[in-house]
Each structure stands twice: as C-alpha cells, then as structure tokens.
Amino acid sequence: MRFFIFLCVLAYASALDNGLALTPPMGFMSWERYRCLIDCEKRPNECISEKLFKNIADVMVEEGYKDAGYEYVIIDDCWLEKKRDNVTGRLVPDKKRFPNGMKAVADYIHSKGLKFGLYEDYGTSTCAGYPGVIDNMKLDADTFAEWEVDYVKLDGCNADPKTMDVGYPKFGDYLNKTGRPMVYSCSWPVYQEEKGTIPNYELMIKHCNLWRNWDDIQDSYDSLKKIMDYFSRNQERIQPQAGPGHWNDPDMLLLGNYALSYDQSKTQMAVWAILAAPLLMSTDLRSVTPEIKAILQNKEIIAVNQDALGIQGKRVILINKIEVWVKPISPVSKTGHYSYAVAFVSRRDDGFPFDFGLKLSDLKFDNLNGYKVHDLFAKTKTLIPQKYRTEDTFNVRINPSGVQFYKFTSL
C-alpha cells in the first residue's frame, strides 16, 4: 500500500503554502448544533452570541478539550447585522448579540490559548441571508485580519458555481496578503458537484487548507451513513487529494447531540479518524455526557486522525453489511511497512452483535514480521496478546450500527 505516500507527496508539492493545517484542524463549530438560533430572549444560553462562544471557550479549557488537541472556536452563520456599515462598507457584527464586536471575542478566545474562526460566504449573501463577500473581498479579508481571525470558513450559497474556480482563489489570495495566518476552509466542491461538475482539485489544493465535499451533515444516523457512502463511493477520486495542509472535509461531528446512539457515536469518531477529517465538534459542550466526552477526548483515536503521515484512509472491504476501513499510519517499521488503523463498521440491524473475521492478507498487510494489535476504544491500553501475521485470521464481534477500532503496529 505504498502508493498512498506517493499520492500524498504529489499533492503536497503544489499545496497552499501558508504553513497551516498540517494535520486536520480540531475544534468547535456552531452550525450543526445551534444553526441560526438568534432569539437571545427566548434562548439566552443557546443563541449565536458573544456569551455562547465565550462559554464554549471556557468549557474547552476547563473540561480538557484543549489539552486533547481541540483548538479552534468557530462561529458559523448568523453573526452579522443584515447590512454592512453604510459609511465604511465593512461587515458589522450583530450589535445586540455581539455588543463588544468580534475583536473582543477573538481576544477572549485567544486569552484561553485557543484560536478564533469565523464564517462568511462567497456569494451575495450567506445561506441565512446575511451579507456575503463577493463584492468586498479585499475589505473583508483585511477586516478579518484586523479582528485577528485564525480560521475562515467560506460557504457558497447565492453564488454561481461556475465562477468559484476564480472567486475562491481570489479571496484566499486576499487572506494571504494580509500577512495574518488564517486557515482557509473552502466550500466550492459541494456546490459544483451538486451541479454535476467535477471540482478542480489541483486548484483547491493550491488555494485551500480544507474543503467541504458534500452535503451538510444533519443530526441523524441516516445523514451520517450517506456521507460515509459518498466518501467510499468516490474515494478513488478524492482520497489522493488529502494530505498535510489540504484536507477533504466530511463535515462536523454529531457526538453529544440528539440522534446518535453510543455505538453510532463511536462509529463516526472512528471513521472520521480514518478519513483524516477535520474534527469539528458541534454540540453543547456544557452538557456532554461522560461517555461521549471520553470518545471525543480519546487520545489514541485523535492520534490516528492527526498522524503526521497525513494519509486519508479508505473503505477496503464490504461483506455481509460489514465495512472495513483502513488508514496507513506511523510508525513505519524498519523494513518499511506501515502500521494501520482499522475500523470494522457494522451496517447491520440484527438484534445481536455480528461475528466477523478475515485474514490480514485480505487487507494487503504484508509485513512478514507481523503486527501487534490493541483496541483503540479499550479503557486501558492493553495489547491483544497474540502477535498477528499476514495469514492469521483476526476475529471481531460488532454491535449493530457500531464499530470495533484497532491499531495494528508493524513489527
């Protein structure tokens, strides 16, 4: 499976040279959980406001998320006034919900040792109807730099997808020219693919740190499955585009919200780790259960996601509604063989866990010295006693809609 490295290096050679997002970004993003909730009188603890994002920053530090690697606090849509300043033309944060302005929010987040992200839209208006950047690109890029923004998500509502190959790079260039390092999250692939156009990945890699490939994730297991299916169905086309500084983005983590069961929550975390996806939580971190918090802060699974090789994994097997997802990771053995993260994902809805086994050779694991294995969801780091060789069968038992997740370390 050495071809993974070749493709990754090939893409990185012409990547955006801003030195950022060398591993997939980690943090919090508001949209999936809070949407465009702006009624602060009715929902004072949930509305898109200065208070909410200060609370989130506090919790990320106090509850160990920052120490686990989550660093960005990202405000999505609905933070703006409906019109720009009529004198300067600048974007104006909502005066009631952000009374001290965005620089004050950035200062607070930075004081916690975290980084500040902000949403905008390439089109004439955002998806929720607030001012877009299309006629004010330089002004808005300069404004973000003045506000000390660290991460910009640029959506693509209310715009012509045919112009995005020019418009998105143009705005990215303005961001870079400010001199302030800002991760640039693009959205143009999803809008072009919806129109039947295959995006220009070479151009995206050159101008963007990450990009949304497909539809918004919704708070449902069905939505999660559809995104997993999109990534597996198109993996030969999109997997080679990922690497240090430029990542495919399957959208936010649902963990801690309303729809996913405990097993389904583990499934998303494991598959997102395999995909080298940005880990952007979108839940009320103030009320996350200890069980979900343990998944989100599982340092061994985060290490798979953040692995320095920067190789996006693939779904390599589908048998009896069991999917096997594999990601090459470090350490690489003295004989030049990768280690691997392997997620066994059940799409079954039986009333009992399903027994499944395969030989390591079926996964193209070819280190004759073998592999040591441990369970990434185990509460203690206990190795599975047996050393597995290529012709050995590895057996698992997987809960319905659940996952078993392992690291195979090359010897």
N, C-alpha and C positions, 0 to 999 in steps of 0.2 A: 504493500500500500504506500510505497514511497512517492507515488505520483501526487499525493496530497501536498507535500512540501514544495514540489516544483511549481504547482499551480499557485500556491500562496506567495512564493517569492516572485513569480512572474507578475502577479497583480501588484505587489508592494512596490515594484520598481518604478511604477508610474503613479503612485498614490499621492493624495493630498499631503503636502509637506508642511504640516503645522505642528508636528510632534505630539499630537493629542490622540486619545483613544487607542493607544497601542494595545490595550486589552478592552473588551467590551465595556462600555460605560455602565455604572451601577448607581442606583439612586431611587428617588421617588418622583412620580409624575402624576398629576392630579386628575387627568381626564376620565379614565375608566370608572373611578370611584365617585368623583364629585361632579363630573360633566360641567354644565353651565348653571350650577346652583348659585344664584346671586341674591336670593332673598335673605339678607342677614337678620332681619327682624324675626322672621319665622324660623330660620335655621342658623342661629348665630355661631354654632360650633362647626358647621359644615360648609358654609358659603365660601366662595372663592374670594379670599380676603387676606389682608396682611396678617390677621390673627391666626388664620388656619396655617399658613406656611411657617410662621414663627413656631407654632405648636409642633408642627411636623419636624422642624429642625431640632427642637428641644428633645423630642422623643427619639430621633435618630441617634443622638448623642447619648442620652440617658439610658436607653434600652439596648445599647450595644450594636446597633445597625452600622454606625460609622466605623466601629472597630472591626466589623465583619467585612468592610470594603465598600459599603454604600456611601457615596459622597455627594451626589447631585440632588438638589431640591428644585424641581422643575414645575413652574406654573404653566398650565396649558391655557386653552382659550378662555375668553370672557373676563380678562383682567383690565380691559380698556374702557375708556369712555367711547361713546358711539361716534364721536367726531374728533378729528385732530384739532390741535390748537389753531385758532383762526388767524393768528399773527405769525407764529413761527412755523406752522405746518407739522409740528412734532406730534408724536404719539403721546397720549395723555392717559395715565392710569386712572381707573375709576376713583373719583375724589372721595367717595364715602367709604368704599371698601379698602382702598389703599391711601389713607389720608396723608401719609408721610412720603409717598412716592416710592418708586422702585429702587432708587439708590439706597434708601433706608432699609428696605427689605434685604437687598444684597449685603449691606453692611452687617445686618444681624446674622444672616446665614454664614457669612464669612467669619464672623466672630466666634462661631461654633466650630470652625475648622472644616466647614462644608463648602460646596460650590453652588452657584446660583444659575438656574436655567429658565429660559423664557420662550414662550410660543409666539409665533406670528404666522402669516400666510402669504404665499407668493401672489395671490390673486388680488382683485379689487377689494375684497373683504374676506374676513376669516369665515370658517364654516358656520359660526354662530352670528355672523353679521357685523363684526367689528372691523375697523379699518385694516386693510392689507398693505403690503409693502410695494406693490408693483410700480407705482409712480413715484416712490420716495425711497428707493433702495439705499442710496448713499446716506441720506439723512437718518434713516432708521438704523443702519449699521453703526454710524457714528454715535447715535443715541444709546444703543446697547453697550457700546464700549464705555461711554461716559457713566452709565449705570453699573458698570463692572459686572456685566453678564459673562458667564463662563460656558454656557451651552445654549445654542439656539436651535429650536425645532421649527422648521418652515413647512407648513402644510400647503395644500394645493387646491383648496376649494375656490370656486369662482374665477377660474383661470383656464386658458386654452392649453391643453396638454401638448399641443404641437410647438408651443413657444418655450416649453420648460427646459429643453436642452440648451437654450441660450440664457433664459432668465435665472435659473437656479445657479449656474456657474457665475453669473454676473453678481448676484447677491453675495455668494461666497467670496468672490474677489474683494468686494467692498468690506466684508468682515475681516479678511486677512490684512487689508490695507490700514485698518485702524491700529494695528500693532498689538491689539489685545488678543491673547489666545482664547478662542471660543470654539468649542466642539460644534460642528455643523451637521445637524440631522435633517436630511432631505426626505421629501415625500413623493418625488415625481414618478418613481416606478409604479406605484399603485394606480395613479391616475392614468398613466399611459397604458398599463396592462388592461385596465377596465375598458379602454377603447380599442383593444386588440393590437396595440403596438408593443413590440419587444424593446425594453429600455436599452439605452446605450450605456452598458456597464463600465466600459473603459472611461467614458466621460464622468460617470458618477464617482468612480474610484479616484479620479484626478481631482475632484472638487468637493467631495463629501466624506465625512467620517463614518456615517451610517445612513441607511435609507430604509424606509418602510416599503416592504414588497407587496403587501396585500391588504385586505380589508381590516378595519378596526376590530380589535377583539372585543367581544361582549361578555357579560357576566353569565356564561353558560358553558357547560361541558361540550355542547354541540359546537359552539363557536371555537373552542379550543381544538376540537378534533378537525374542524375544517381548515384551520391554519396549519396544523400538523400535516394534513393531507396535501395542502398546497406546497409546503416545503419538500415533502417526499416526492410528490409528483413532478416537481420542477428542479429537483436537486442537481441533476447533471448540468443544468444551465446556470443555476445561481450559486451552488456551493463553491465553485472556484473563485468567485468574486470576493469572498470574505478573507480577511487577514488583518494583521496589525495596522490599525489606523483607518480601516474601512470594513464595515460590518453590515450584513443583512439583519434586518430588524423585524421579527415576527410580532412585535407589539408588547404591551405591558403584562406584568404578572397579575393574575387574578387572585392569588392566595390571600385569604383573610376576608374576602367578600362573602357573597350570599350563596353562590351556586355550587361551587366545587366541594365534593366530599374530601375527607382527609386523604384518601388514596389518590383521588384525581388531582389534588394539590401537589402531592409528591410527583405525580406524572408530569405536570407542567414544569416543575423545577428541574427534573431530570432531563427532559427533552430540551428545555431552553439552555441547559448547561452543555448538552451535546451539540446544539446548534451554534455555540459561541455567540448567543444572543445577548443584547443589552439586557441587564437585569434591572428593570424599572418597576418598582413596586407601585401599585395604585390601590391602596386600601387605607382604612383608618388605622394608622399605626398605634393610636392610643387605645385601641380595643382588641388588638390581635391576641388570639389565644396562645398559651404557651406551646401547644403542639405545632401551630402554624409558624410561630416565631422560630422554633427550632429548625423547621425546614428552611425558612428564609435565611437563617444565620448559620446553616450547615457549612462549615469552613472547607470541608473536603469537597463538597459539591461545588462551592464557589471556586475552589482551586481548579476544578475541571473546566469551568466556564472561563476562568481568567488565565488558563495555561498559556505560557509565553510563546509556544509554537504558533498559536493563533489559527489553528486548523478547524474549520467547521466540519462537524460530523455528518453522517448520512444514515438513513434507514437502509439497512442492507438485506434484511430478511422479513418476509411476511408469510407466516404459516399458521393456519388454524386461528386466525384473528389475533395472533401474537406477532408484534413488531419487535425487531431487534435494531436498535440504533447504536452506532459505533463512532467514537471520536478518537483519533490518534492524539496522544498527549505525551508529555515528558514524565519520567526520564526515558531517554533513549539508551538502550543497553550498549555495552562495549562492542557488541557485534553489529550495532547499527539498527537494531529493531526497536520500533516504537513500543511504548506502553499504550493502554487503551482504557477508555471509559465505555462501558456497555450498559445500555438501558433495555431491559426486557419489558415491553409495554403491552398490556392486555387491552384489546378492544372487545373482549367478551362480556356478556351479561349473564353468565351462568350464576347459579346460586352458591357456587363454591370456588375456591382458588383452583387454578388450572396448572397441571404439571407439564413442564416443558423442558426439553433437553436438546443439546446439539454439540457436535464436536467443534473444538476450537479451529480446526482446519476449515470448517464451513464458514467461519468468519475471516478466513485468509490470514489467521495468525500463524506466522511461520518461523518463530524463534524456537529452534530445536532444544534450547536450554530450558524452555518452559516459562511459566508465569506464576507469580504468587498473586493471590486474589483476596480482596476484602470488600465487605458490604459497605457502601457509602451512606446508607441510611441506618446502619447499626449505631446504637447509642455509645458503644465503646469501640475503639479501633482494634478489633480482634481479627487477626488473619484467619481465613479459612485454612485449616491445617494442611490439606493436600496441595502439593505443587502440581499445576496442570500443564500437561504437554499438548502438542498440537493434535494428537489423535485421541486425547481424553475427552469424555463427554461431560459437559457442565450442565447440571440439572437445577432448575428453579421451580418455585411454586408462586404463582402471581394472582393476586386478588382481582376480581372483576373490575375493570377500568382502572387498575392500579399499575404499579411498576416495581421491578426489582432492579437495583442500580449497583454496579460493581466497578472496581478499578482492577485491571489486570496489569501488574507491573512486570515488565520484561526483565528477565534474569540474564 
